[in-house]
C-alpha cells in the first residue's frame, strides 16, 4: 500500500507552518507564503501585538528583523514609491513600487537587517546583471536594476530593486487545481524555459538551490504601460489591518502601523502565460562560497541536503526533475503532508534512479531504526502513469509523451549528484521541442 497515495498542494497544508527552518519563500508574485503564520501564533511567540490580516508574523519586527513599510512610503531618497505588497518570507518582505526617476514599476525586496546571506545574494544578482543579455537562457533569469541600504529602526537592511513579474507557476497551478492541470503544451514550455535559465546559471558556476514552482514567475509584458489604477486592477487593492498591542499601549519603534496582505492576482487567467523567469536568489551560491546550511522545507530538499553532504550546482537538477513531474501531473512528486526525513528518504528510494550511496547508508540505517515504516515498490514511471491517467482530469498528453517525461525525470533523479544529467543535456531531448 503506497504511503502517500493522496497528494495535496503544498500551500494548503497547515503542517508546513511548523517547519523548524522556514525558507524565504518569496517570489515576485502574490502567492501567500507557505510559512504564513496566523494571528494566533503571535501569542505562541509571546508577541504583545495582534493584527487581523494574513501577513508576516509581527514578532519578526524587531532589531535584526523586518523593516516596517507602509503604502505610499518613499525609499532611497524618494526614488521608489511603495504601491503594494507582493510577498514575504523569513528573510525579507517584497513590495511593488514605482521608480519615480525612470517612471517604471519595480519590485523592491527588503531583507531583514544584519543578514550575511543578503551579501551572497547581492553578489549573485550583480553578476547576473553584468552578464551578456544575449547569453542563451539569460532572458529566463530575474535581474537586479539597483541596490541600496536602508537604515531603519530595526537596523540596516539590504534592498534589491528587481523587475516586477506576474504570478508564479504555483499560483497558476493552484488556479487550475480544483479539477484541472496545466495544458501539456504549457507544461512543456515552462519546463524548457526553466532548463534554459538553469543552464545559463550553471554555465556561470552558480547554483540556485531553491528551485521550485513558487520561484518560477511569469512575465507581464504590458506592465510598464499601465497607469497606477490599472496596476491595482491587476494586483487588487491593498488590504490592510491596523496593528495593536494586546495591552492597548502605544506601538514601539520598529513596529508598522498596519500590515498589508500580499496581492492576490485574482485574475490569473487574464495574464499571458508566455515566458517564465527563475526568481529568488537568496539561497544561490558559487562553488567557492557554498553556504553551510540550506533552509529549504523538507519535502523540497535534495538527498545531499537531507544527508548533509557536500552540495554543488547539481542540487538544482534533482529539483528540476521534481518540477517536471509537478508541471505535468499537477501536484508535487514528494509528499507535502506530515513528512519527516525518514518518510521523505523512503519515498526517494522508491523513485530514484540509483541505489542510496554507500556514504549515506549508515545515516539511513539509523534513521530507519528510529522510525521504522512500511516499504513499498513503485517505479517512477508507474507512479507518473498512475497520477497522470487518473481519469479525473484532462489528458492532452499521450502515453508516449508520459513515457518521454518519465525518461527525462529519470535522468535527473539520481541520488549521486555527478550522475544527474545536466540542464544542457536535458535540453537536447526532442520532447522539449515538440508542439
C-alpha positions as CSV (number, residue, x, y, z in Angstrom):
1,X,0.0,0.0,0.0
2,X,1.6,3.3,-1.1
3,X,2.0,5.6,1.9
4,X,1.3,8.8,0.0
5,X,-1.4,7.9,-2.5
6,X,-3.3,11.1,-1.9
7,X,-1.5,14.3,-2.8
8,X,-2.2,17.8,-1.5
9,X,-1.0,21.2,-2.8
10,X,1.8,22.5,-0.5
11,X,0.3,25.9,0.0
12,X,-2.8,24.5,1.6
13,X,-1.0,22.3,4.2
14,X,-1.1,23.8,7.7
15,X,1.7,21.5,9.0
16,X,4.2,23.4,6.9
17,X,3.7,26.3,9.2
18,X,5.6,24.3,11.9
19,X,8.7,23.7,9.9
20,X,11.8,24.4,12.1
21,X,13.7,26.0,9.2
22,X,11.3,28.0,7.1
23,X,12.6,29.2,3.8
24,X,12.4,32.7,2.4
25,X,9.5,31.7,0.2
26,X,9.3,34.9,-1.8
27,X,8.6,35.2,-5.4
28,X,7.6,38.5,-7.0
29,X,4.1,37.2,-7.1
30,X,1.0,37.4,-4.9
31,X,1.2,33.9,-3.6
32,X,0.6,33.6,0.1
33,X,3.9,32.2,1.5
34,X,4.0,28.7,2.8
35,X,5.4,29.9,6.1
36,X,2.3,32.0,6.8
37,X,1.7,32.4,10.5
38,X,-1.8,33.4,11.6
39,X,-2.5,35.8,14.4
40,X,-2.9,33.0,17.0
41,X,0.7,32.1,16.5
42,X,1.8,35.5,17.6
43,X,0.7,34.6,21.1
44,X,2.8,31.4,20.8
45,X,5.8,33.6,20.1
46,X,4.9,35.8,23.0
47,X,4.4,38.9,20.9
48,X,2.4,41.7,22.5
49,X,1.0,42.6,19.1
50,X,-2.1,41.4,17.2
51,X,-3.3,42.1,13.7
52,X,-6.2,40.6,11.8
53,X,-4.7,40.1,8.3
54,X,-2.9,37.2,6.6
55,X,0.6,38.6,6.5
56,X,4.1,38.2,8.0
57,X,4.4,37.4,11.8
58,X,4.6,40.5,13.9
59,X,7.3,39.1,16.3
60,X,9.8,39.4,13.4
61,X,9.5,43.2,13.5
62,X,12.4,43.7,15.9
63,X,16.1,44.6,15.9
64,X,17.6,42.3,13.3
65,X,14.2,41.7,11.7
66,X,11.9,43.2,9.1
67,X,11.8,46.9,8.3
68,X,8.3,48.5,8.8
69,X,6.8,49.5,5.4
70,X,3.6,51.3,4.6
71,X,1.8,52.0,1.3
72,X,3.0,55.3,-0.1
73,X,6.4,55.2,1.6
74,X,9.3,56.5,-0.5
75,X,12.7,54.8,-0.3
76,X,16.2,55.7,-1.4
77,X,15.9,59.5,-1.5
78,X,12.3,59.3,-2.6
79,X,13.1,57.3,-5.7
80,X,10.9,54.3,-5.0
81,X,7.3,54.8,-4.0
82,X,5.7,51.7,-2.4
83,X,2.4,50.7,-4.0
84,X,1.6,47.2,-2.7
85,X,3.0,44.1,-1.0
86,X,4.0,41.2,-3.3
87,X,5.0,38.7,-0.6
88,X,7.2,37.9,2.4
89,X,9.4,35.2,3.8
90,X,11.6,34.5,6.8
91,X,14.3,36.8,5.5
92,X,12.5,39.6,3.6
93,X,9.4,41.4,2.6
94,X,8.8,42.3,-1.1
95,X,6.9,45.3,-2.5
96,X,5.6,46.6,-5.8
97,X,6.9,50.1,-6.3
98,X,7.1,53.0,-8.7
99,X,10.6,54.1,-9.8
100,X,9.9,57.9,-9.8
101,X,13.1,58.6,-11.7
102,X,12.8,56.0,-14.5
103,X,8.9,56.0,-14.5
104,X,8.8,52.2,-14.3
105,X,7.3,49.6,-12.0
106,X,9.7,47.5,-10.0
107,X,9.8,45.0,-7.1
108,X,11.7,46.0,-4.0
109,X,13.0,43.2,-1.8
110,X,13.8,44.4,1.7
111,X,16.0,41.9,3.6
112,X,15.9,41.6,7.4
113,X,18.8,43.6,8.9
114,X,22.2,42.2,9.7
115,X,21.8,39.2,7.3
116,X,25.0,37.8,5.9
117,X,23.1,35.8,3.3
118,X,22.0,39.1,1.6
119,X,25.6,39.8,0.7
120,X,25.8,36.5,-1.1
121,X,22.5,37.3,-2.9
122,X,23.8,40.7,-3.9
123,X,26.9,39.2,-5.4
124,X,24.9,36.7,-7.4
125,X,22.4,39.3,-8.6
126,X,25.2,41.8,-9.6
127,X,26.9,39.0,-11.5
128,X,23.7,38.2,-13.4
129,X,23.0,41.9,-14.1
130,X,26.5,42.2,-15.6
131,X,26.2,39.1,-17.8
132,X,25.7,39.4,-21.5
133,X,22.0,39.9,-22.2
134,X,22.3,37.8,-25.3
135,X,23.6,34.8,-23.4
136,X,21.3,31.8,-24.1
137,X,18.9,31.4,-21.2
138,X,19.5,34.8,-19.6
139,X,16.0,36.0,-20.6
140,X,14.7,33.4,-18.1
141,X,16.5,34.8,-15.1
142,X,15.3,37.7,-13.0
143,X,17.7,40.5,-12.8
144,X,18.5,43.4,-10.4
145,X,18.5,47.0,-11.6
146,X,19.5,48.7,-8.3
147,X,20.7,48.0,-4.8
148,X,20.7,50.3,-1.8
149,X,20.8,50.1,2.0
150,X,18.0,51.3,4.3
151,X,18.8,52.5,7.8
152,X,15.6,51.9,9.9
153,X,14.5,51.4,13.5
154,X,15.3,47.7,13.3
155,X,18.8,48.0,11.7
156,X,20.4,48.3,8.3
157,X,18.6,46.5,5.6
158,X,19.9,45.4,2.1
159,X,17.3,46.3,-0.6
160,X,17.2,44.8,-4.1
161,X,15.4,46.5,-6.9
162,X,14.1,43.8,-9.2
163,X,11.8,43.6,-12.3
164,X,8.1,43.4,-11.5
165,X,6.8,40.0,-12.5
166,X,3.5,38.3,-12.5
167,X,2.0,35.2,-10.9
168,X,4.2,32.2,-10.1
169,X,3.8,28.9,-11.7
170,X,2.5,27.6,-8.4
171,X,-0.2,30.3,-8.5
172,X,-1.3,29.2,-11.9
173,X,-1.2,25.5,-10.8
174,X,-3.4,26.5,-7.9
175,X,-5.8,28.3,-10.1
176,X,-6.2,25.1,-12.2
177,X,-6.0,22.6,-9.4
178,X,-9.7,22.2,-8.5
179,X,-10.5,19.9,-11.4
180,X,-7.7,20.5,-13.9
181,X,-3.9,20.6,-14.5
182,X,-1.8,22.7,-16.8
183,X,-2.2,22.1,-20.5
184,X,0.5,19.8,-21.7
185,X,1.8,22.4,-24.2
186,X,2.2,25.0,-21.4
187,X,3.9,22.5,-19.1
188,X,6.4,21.6,-21.8
189,X,7.1,25.3,-22.5
190,X,7.7,26.1,-18.8
191,X,10.0,23.1,-18.4
192,X,12.1,24.2,-21.4
193,X,12.3,27.8,-20.3
194,X,13.3,26.8,-16.8
195,X,16.0,24.5,-18.1
196,X,17.3,27.3,-20.3
197,X,17.6,29.6,-17.3
198,X,19.1,26.9,-15.2
199,X,21.7,26.1,-17.9
200,X,22.7,29.8,-18.1
201,X,23.1,29.8,-14.3
202,X,25.2,26.7,-14.3
203,X,27.4,28.0,-17.1
204,X,28.3,30.8,-14.8
205,X,29.1,28.4,-11.9
206,X,26.0,29.4,-9.9
207,X,23.7,27.0,-8.1
208,X,20.2,28.3,-7.4
209,X,19.5,25.8,-4.5
210,X,15.8,26.8,-4.2
211,X,14.2,25.8,-7.4
212,X,10.5,25.0,-7.3
213,X,7.3,26.3,-8.9
214,X,6.9,29.2,-6.5
215,X,10.3,30.5,-7.7
216,X,9.2,30.5,-11.3
217,X,7.3,33.6,-12.3
218,X,5.5,34.7,-15.4
219,X,6.5,38.0,-17.0
220,X,3.9,40.8,-17.6
221,X,4.9,42.3,-20.9
222,X,2.5,45.2,-20.7
223,X,3.0,46.2,-17.1
224,X,5.1,49.3,-17.8
225,X,2.4,51.0,-19.9
226,X,-0.2,50.6,-17.1
227,X,-1.4,53.6,-15.1
228,X,-1.3,53.1,-11.3
229,X,-5.1,52.4,-11.1
230,X,-4.7,49.8,-13.9
231,X,-1.9,48.2,-12.0
232,X,-4.2,47.9,-9.0
233,X,-6.7,46.2,-11.2
234,X,-4.0,43.5,-11.8
235,X,-2.8,43.3,-8.2
236,X,-6.0,44.1,-6.4
237,X,-6.4,47.0,-3.9
238,X,-4.2,46.7,-0.8
239,X,-6.0,45.0,2.1
240,X,-4.7,46.3,5.4
241,X,-5.4,45.9,9.1
242,X,-4.0,48.1,12.0
243,X,-1.5,46.6,14.4
244,X,-2.5,46.8,18.1
245,X,-0.8,46.0,21.3
246,X,-2.7,43.5,23.5
247,X,-2.4,45.9,26.4
248,X,-3.5,48.8,24.2
249,X,-0.3,50.7,24.9
250,X,1.4,52.7,22.0
251,X,3.3,50.8,19.4
252,X,7.1,50.6,19.9
253,X,9.5,51.9,17.3
254,X,10.1,49.4,14.5
255,X,6.5,48.1,14.5
256,X,4.4,49.0,11.4
257,X,1.1,50.9,12.0
258,X,-0.6,48.3,9.9
259,X,0.1,45.1,7.9
260,X,-0.6,44.7,4.2
261,X,-1.9,41.4,2.9
262,X,0.0,40.2,-0.2
263,X,-1.6,41.0,-3.6
264,X,-4.0,38.3,-4.8
265,X,-3.6,38.4,-8.6
266,X,-7.1,37.1,-8.6
267,X,-7.4,37.5,-12.4
268,X,-4.6,35.0,-13.2
269,X,-6.4,33.8,-16.3
270,X,-6.1,37.3,-17.8
271,X,-2.2,37.1,-17.8
272,X,-0.3,36.0,-20.9
273,X,1.5,32.8,-19.9
274,X,4.3,33.0,-22.4
275,X,7.6,33.4,-20.5
276,X,8.8,32.4,-17.1
277,X,11.8,33.5,-15.2
278,X,13.7,31.9,-12.3
279,X,13.5,34.2,-9.3
280,X,14.7,34.5,-5.6
281,X,18.4,34.0,-5.4
282,X,18.5,34.2,-1.6
283,X,19.9,30.6,-1.4
284,X,22.1,30.8,-4.5
285,X,25.8,30.3,-4.3
286,X,29.1,29.8,-6.3
287,X,31.3,26.8,-5.8
288,X,33.8,29.0,-3.9
289,X,31.1,30.2,-1.5
290,X,28.8,27.4,-0.5
291,X,26.5,28.0,2.5
292,X,26.9,25.7,5.5
293,X,23.2,25.2,5.7
294,X,20.3,25.4,3.2
295,X,17.0,26.5,4.7
296,X,14.7,24.5,2.4
297,X,11.4,23.0,3.6
298,X,11.9,19.2,3.9
299,X,9.7,18.0,1.0
300,X,11.8,20.1,-1.4
301,X,15.2,19.0,-0.2
302,X,17.5,17.1,-2.5
303,X,19.1,14.0,-0.9
304,X,22.5,15.6,-0.4
305,X,20.8,18.3,1.7
306,X,18.9,15.7,3.7
307,X,22.1,13.8,4.4
308,X,24.1,17.0,4.9
309,X,26.6,16.0,2.3
310,X,28.6,18.4,0.0
311,X,26.3,20.5,-2.1
312,X,27.1,21.9,-5.5
313,X,25.1,23.3,-8.5
314,X,23.8,19.8,-9.3
315,X,21.4,20.1,-6.4
316,X,19.2,22.0,-9.0
317,X,19.0,19.0,-11.3
318,X,17.2,17.0,-8.6
319,X,14.8,19.9,-8.1
320,X,14.2,20.2,-11.9
321,X,13.2,16.5,-12.0
322,X,10.6,17.2,-9.3
323,X,9.4,20.4,-11.1
324,X,8.9,18.5,-14.4
325,X,6.7,15.9,-12.6
326,X,4.6,18.7,-10.9
327,X,4.2,20.6,-14.2
328,X,2.8,17.6,-16.0
329,X,0.9,15.9,-13.2
330,X,-0.3,19.0,-11.3
331,X,0.9,18.0,-7.9
332,X,4.3,17.6,-6.2
333,X,6.4,14.4,-6.6
334,X,7.1,14.0,-2.9
335,X,4.6,14.3,0.0
336,X,4.0,17.7,1.4
337,X,1.9,16.5,4.4
338,X,3.4,15.4,7.7
339,X,6.7,14.5,6.0
340,X,9.7,13.5,8.2
341,X,13.2,12.9,6.9
342,X,12.7,9.2,7.1
343,X,9.4,9.3,5.2
344,X,11.0,11.5,2.5
345,X,14.0,9.2,2.1
346,X,11.7,6.2,1.9
347,X,9.8,7.9,-0.9
348,X,13.1,8.8,-2.6
349,X,14.2,5.2,-2.5
350,X,11.1,4.2,-4.4
351,X,11.6,6.8,-7.2
352,X,15.3,7.5,-7.6
353,X,17.2,6.0,-10.5
354,X,20.0,4.5,-8.4
355,X,20.7,3.0,-5.0
356,X,21.5,5.0,-2.0
357,X,25.3,5.8,-2.0
358,X,27.4,3.8,0.5
359,X,28.5,7.0,2.3
360,X,24.8,7.6,3.4
361,X,24.0,4.1,4.3
362,X,24.8,4.3,8.0
363,X,22.8,7.5,8.4
364,X,19.9,5.8,6.7
365,X,20.1,2.7,8.9
366,X,20.0,5.0,12.0
367,X,17.1,7.0,10.6
368,X,15.1,3.8,9.8
369,X,15.8,2.2,13.2
370,X,14.5,5.3,14.9
371,X,11.3,5.4,12.7
372,X,10.5,2.1,11.1
373,X,7.9,2.1,8.4
374,X,6.3,0.2,5.6
375,X,8.3,-0.4,2.4
376,X,6.6,-0.3,-1.0
377,X,7.7,-1.0,-4.5
378,X,6.6,1.6,-7.1
379,X,8.6,2.7,-10.1
380,X,8.9,6.3,-11.1
381,X,7.2,5.6,-14.5
382,X,4.4,3.6,-12.8
383,X,3.7,6.4,-10.4
384,X,3.8,9.0,-13.2
385,X,1.3,6.9,-15.3
386,X,-1.0,6.4,-12.3
387,X,-1.1,10.1,-11.4
388,X,-1.4,11.4,-14.9
389,X,-4.0,9.0,-16.2
390,X,-6.2,9.2,-13.1
391,X,-9.4,9.5,-15.0
392,X,-10.3,12.7,-13.1
393,X,-8.6,15.4,-15.0
394,X,-8.0,16.2,-18.7
395,X,-5.3,14.3,-20.5
396,X,-3.9,16.1,-23.5
397,X,-0.5,14.2,-23.4
398,X,-0.3,10.8,-24.9
399,X,1.1,7.7,-23.2
400,X,4.2,8.2,-25.4
401,X,4.6,11.7,-24.1
402,X,4.4,10.5,-20.5
403,X,7.0,7.8,-21.2
404,X,9.3,10.5,-22.5
405,X,8.6,12.7,-19.5
406,X,9.4,9.8,-17.2
407,X,12.7,9.2,-19.0
408,X,13.6,12.8,-18.6
409,X,12.8,12.8,-14.9
410,X,14.7,9.5,-14.5
411,X,17.9,11.2,-15.9
412,X,17.8,13.9,-13.2
413,X,16.5,12.0,-10.2
414,X,19.8,10.3,-9.2
415,X,21.0,10.1,-5.6
416,X,24.5,10.5,-6.8
417,X,24.8,14.2,-7.9
418,X,27.5,13.5,-10.5
419,X,25.3,11.1,-12.4
420,X,22.4,13.5,-12.9
421,X,22.0,14.8,-16.5
422,X,22.8,18.5,-16.8
423,X,20.3,21.1,-17.9
424,X,22.2,21.5,-21.1
425,X,21.9,17.7,-21.8
426,X,18.2,17.6,-21.0
427,X,17.6,20.5,-23.3
428,X,18.8,18.4,-26.2
429,X,15.8,16.0,-25.8
430,X,13.4,16.2,-28.7
431,X,10.3,16.1,-26.5
432,X,11.1,19.6,-25.2
433,X,11.0,21.0,-28.8
434,X,7.7,19.4,-29.9
435,X,4.4,21.3,-30.1
